[in-house]
Amino acid sequence: MGVAAGPIRVVVAKPGLDGHDRGAKVIARALRDAGMEVIYTGLHQTPEQIVDTAIQEDADAIGLSILSGAHNTLFAAVIDLLRERDAADILVFGGGIIPEADIAPLKEKGVAEIFTPGATTASIVDWVRANVRQPAQA
């Protein structure tokens, strides 16, 4: 992935039927406060809507928040759509109520990182800075 000008751009999304978005909003705000551009998609987004937004917004990463138990299906759908649309360079990470046993298979499918309850906003910001493209130096 090349170095683009400007701050890191992250789409924060709530896929599926899960209606609890406090955590996603906290993460979106933490990333924004750390100098990143954040596009929050709101509740009940389909994988197609999330990928469309990420491509249209020229995002560097997608952060998915899932508490509904549908993480295996929804993460895979986003990863597959990014590949189909030649946008696999958009990094996908996520968090929520995700059992430890599901984390390794999700990473094998292409999810870069999973944050479980108890992860600090600072650790998520640090991970994004370390793993998503670095902004160009002025």
Order of alpha helices (4+ residues) and beta strands (2+ residues): beta-alpha-beta-alpha-beta-alpha-beta-alpha-beta-alpha
